[in-house]
Amino acid sequence: MISLPMADANPRNIADDFREKAALRGLVGAANFTKWNELISFVRGMSGWRPSYRSKSVTGHVSDWDVEWFYHLPFPFTCVQWFDIGLHERTQMGRLMPPKITDHSDEIISMIQRIGFEYEVQKDIVRIWGYLPRCHEDFPPVER
């Protein structure tokens, strides 16, 4: 069985560097590996659809939107200042028809509440804070 990377995957042993950068910026941790791993496992276990996401690192880098939840995540999650998740699934019904929108808000937000994250919802995005104080930069994001 292939072991997939989880929140504590630590390439080049850089997790402590991210914690130090966060502390220098006056950021205080709001999430831990256990919470992030619950989120990752939940989404990986979804069938048929996985939400889009993007994140901001404590270094200031904001990622592009992605939908790959196995290897593209921001490992290690000690780098994540905030993590946005798209709540709506868009299915193209044909070139002449508008896309079908499926709202997954209830499912995703109830899971985030159960895990115990600090979060906020605006439009079709939920933002989870890895560090406090809350940063509302580019929230809600521009249309994708």
Disulfide bonds with the S-S distance in Angstrom:
none
